[in-house]
Amino acid sequence: MLFVAIDNFFTDAAIDKFREFALTKGKGSPPWEAAFIHPSMVESKKHDKRKGNGFPGLRADIHKTHSHRIIKCLEPVMAIIDPKTNLHKMRDVQTLFGLLVPLDGDDGVLWLDSQRIPHNDVRWDIPTNSDGTVPVCYASVLPLTRDWNTSGTGLWVERGTGFSLLKSVSMNNQAQGNMNPHVDHRMHADLDLYEEIPDPLPQALYEHVWAKMSVLAELRFNRYVFYDGRRLHQQFVMMDDLHRLVKDPFIGRLTMNSFFWSGPKK
């Protein structure tokens, strides 16, 4: 599986309520907060925002009841693509609203080094299986706007290994080690990261020397895009839309994102 895309995922009334819930600042609405950025583990780089890890932007957590509703709607999908995985029995499930926004830098737009390259959603605080494989996880994006149809989520392939779906610790170490700008033995370590994947919008590229996009799922209002969270992926935004990456949910790139992490096999 690459993507599962389901148009008109919710009824008109339900999707309108989700959008209203994200936009309203009234009683019961989730508060918008800046996404937490983990500082660099290297002492000398802790004060350089670009070396941290996370995803710049705003987040608003949604009550778990909404996650349960999504899971219920996904049951027919899981019966086809992965009948062995029960989304009702995952180790952790998270659903939140998101706005993709760069960090505030001294010179304006600022992106993390880790967001110049594709990533996956593996949780390393969850133990791996006894054979070294990574427990299954899934991720999804549901647009709550009709104004960002030229953007989307891309799946990527790491050039050195040809890997995209990183199913084991070894595959993660190889593929992500080849790309990670903080790893000295990465591929093309002699090349300047900021020249190869330049500002002001690293997410506007289809390819670079470390990886290439294999497929893009474009955003559509009420289109639920579901994919294996172990697969390398990254948001795609056209350069012309950079000025619209703002903290205002009424005009920004407003999405509802869900993550499903299973535990290790017994």
C-alpha positions in Angstrom: 0.0 0.0 0.0 1.1 3.5 -0.8 -1.9 5.7 0.0 -5.6 5.0 0.7 -7.6 8.1 -0.3 -11.2 8.4 0.6 -13.2 11.3 -0.7 -16.2 12.6 1.3 -15.0 10.7 4.3 -17.4 12.4 6.7 -20.9 13.5 6.1 -21.3 17.2 5.2 -22.7 18.0 8.6 -19.9 16.2 10.4 -17.0 17.7 8.4 -18.5 21.2 8.9 -18.6 20.6 12.6 -14.9 19.6 12.6 -14.0 22.7 10.7 -16.1 24.9 13.0 -14.5 23.2 16.0 -11.0 24.0 14.7 -11.9 27.6 13.9 -13.9 28.5 17.0 -12.2 29.9 20.1 -15.3 29.4 22.2 -16.0 27.0 25.1 -14.9 23.4 24.5 -12.7 24.2 21.5 -9.1 22.9 21.8 -6.4 25.6 22.4 -3.9 26.2 19.6 -0.3 25.8 20.8 3.1 26.0 19.2 4.4 22.5 18.4 7.1 21.5 20.8 10.6 21.4 19.3 13.1 19.1 21.0 16.5 20.9 21.3 19.6 19.3 19.7 21.2 16.6 21.8 24.6 18.2 20.9 25.5 20.7 23.6 27.2 23.1 21.2 24.1 23.2 18.9 21.3 23.5 21.5 20.9 27.2 20.9 20.5 26.8 17.1 16.8 26.3 16.5 17.4 24.6 13.1 19.2 21.7 14.9 16.1 20.7 17.0 13.6 18.0 16.2 9.9 18.3 15.7 7.6 20.0 13.3 7.2 23.8 13.2 3.6 25.0 13.3 0.5 25.1 15.5 -1.3 22.1 17.0 -4.6 21.6 18.8 -5.4 18.3 20.5 -8.8 16.8 19.9 -10.7 14.6 22.3 -10.2 10.9 22.0 -13.9 10.4 21.1 -13.2 11.8 17.7 -10.3 9.3 17.2 -12.8 6.5 18.0 -15.2 7.8 15.3 -12.4 7.9 12.8 -11.4 4.3 13.7 -15.0 3.2 13.3 -15.1 4.6 9.8 -11.7 3.0 8.9 -12.8 -0.5 9.8 -13.8 -1.5 6.2 -10.4 -0.1 5.0 -8.4 -2.1 7.5 -10.3 -5.3 6.6 -8.9 -4.9 3.1 -5.3 -3.6 3.7 -4.3 -5.0 7.0 -6.8 -7.3 8.7 -4.2 -8.4 11.3 -4.1 -4.9 12.8 -7.0 -3.8 15.1 -7.1 0.0 15.4 -9.2 -0.4 18.5 -6.3 -2.0 20.3 -3.4 0.2 19.4 -0.8 1.2 22.0 -1.4 4.9 21.4 -3.7 6.9 19.2 -3.6 10.7 18.7 -5.8 13.1 16.7 -5.1 16.8 16.4 -5.6 19.8 14.3 -2.5 21.2 12.5 -1.3 24.3 10.8 2.0 24.1 8.9 4.0 27.2 9.8 7.7 27.9 9.8 9.6 28.9 13.0 10.1 32.5 13.7 13.7 33.2 12.9 15.8 36.4 13.3 15.8 36.8 9.6 12.2 35.7 9.0 11.4 32.2 7.8 13.2 29.4 9.5 12.9 25.6 9.1 14.4 22.8 11.1 17.2 20.8 9.4 15.1 17.6 10.1 12.3 19.0 8.1 14.4 19.5 4.9 14.4 15.7 4.5 11.6 13.1 4.6 10.8 11.4 7.9 8.6 8.7 9.3 6.4 8.5 12.3 8.0 5.6 14.1 7.9 6.1 17.9 11.3 5.0 19.3 9.9 5.0 22.9 7.8 2.0 21.9 9.9 -1.2 22.0 10.6 -3.0 18.7 9.6 -6.5 18.0 12.0 -9.3 19.0 13.1 -9.7 15.4 14.2 -6.1 15.1 11.2 -5.0 13.1 9.2 -1.9 14.0 5.7 -2.2 15.3 3.1 -1.2 12.7 1.9 2.4 12.7 -0.4 4.4 10.5 -0.9 8.1 9.9 -3.5 10.2 8.1 -4.3 13.7 7.0 -7.8 15.2 6.5 -7.9 18.7 5.0 -10.4 21.1 6.5 -9.9 23.7 3.8 -10.6 24.0 0.0 -7.8 26.6 -0.5 -4.7 24.3 -0.4 -5.4 21.8 -3.2 -2.0 22.4 -4.8 -0.3 21.1 -1.7 -0.3 17.6 -0.2 1.7 14.8 1.4 4.4 13.1 -0.6 5.9 9.6 -0.1 9.7 9.5 -0.6 12.5 7.1 -1.5 16.0 7.4 0.0 18.4 7.2 -2.9 21.3 5.3 -1.4 19.2 2.2 -0.3 16.1 2.6 -2.5 14.1 2.2 0.8 10.8 3.9 1.4 9.0 1.7 3.9 11.4 1.3 6.8 10.2 -1.9 8.5 13.2 -2.6 10.7 15.7 -0.9 12.9 18.4 -1.7 10.4 16.5 -0.2 7.5 15.8 3.0 9.5 19.5 3.2 10.5 20.6 2.8 6.9 18.1 5.1 5.1 17.8 7.8 7.7 21.5 7.6 8.4 22.2 8.4 4.8 20.1 11.5 4.9 20.4 12.8 8.5 22.3 16.2 8.4 23.6 15.5 11.9 25.3 12.2 10.9 28.9 12.6 9.9 28.9 9.5 7.6 25.8 10.5 5.7 25.8 10.4 1.9 27.2 13.5 0.3 28.4 14.8 3.6 30.6 17.3 1.6 27.5 19.1 0.2 25.9 22.1 1.9 22.4 21.2 3.2 21.1 24.7 2.8 22.3 24.9 -0.8 20.9 21.5 -1.8 17.5 22.0 0.1 17.3 25.8 0.2 15.1 28.2 2.0 12.6 29.8 2.0 10.6 26.6 1.5 12.3 23.2 1.6 9.0 21.5 1.1 8.6 22.8 -2.4 11.0 20.2 -3.9 10.2 16.9 -5.6 13.7 15.6 -5.2 17.2 16.4 -4.1 20.5 14.5 -3.8 19.4 12.4 -0.8 15.9 11.4 -1.7 13.1 11.7 -4.3 9.3 11.8 -4.1 7.6 8.7 -5.5 3.9 9.8 -5.3 2.0 12.8 -4.1 -1.5 12.8 -2.5 -3.0 16.2 -3.1 -5.2 17.8 -0.4 -8.9 18.0 -1.0 -11.5 19.1 1.5 -12.9 16.1 3.4 -10.5 13.7 1.6 -9.0 11.3 4.1 -5.5 10.2 3.1 -4.2 7.2 5.1 -0.7 5.7 4.8 1.8 3.5 6.6 3.6 5.7 9.2 6.8 3.8 8.8 7.1 5.0 5.2 9.3 8.1 4.5 7.0 11.1 3.8 6.9 14.9 3.8 4.5 17.7 3.3 4.6 19.4 -0.1 3.8 23.0 -0.6 4.3 25.1 -3.8 6.6 28.1 -3.5 3.8 30.4 -4.6 2.0 29.5 -1.4 4.8 30.3 1.0 3.2 33.6 2.1 0.0 31.7 3.0 1.7 29.5 5.7 0.3 31.5 8.5 -1.0 30.9 12.1 -4.5 31.9 11.2 -6.7 28.7 10.8 -9.2 30.6 8.7 -6.7 31.0 5.8 -3.8 28.7 6.7 -3.1 25.1 5.7 -5.6 23.6 8.2 -5.7 19.8 8.5 -6.8 17.1 11.0 -4.1 14.5 11.5 -4.3 11.1 13.2 -1.6 8.7 14.3 -2.0 5.1 15.3 0.9 3.2 16.9 0.7 -0.5 17.7 2.9 -2.2 20.4 5.5 -4.9 20.0 4.3 -8.4 19.0 4.0 -10.8 21.9 
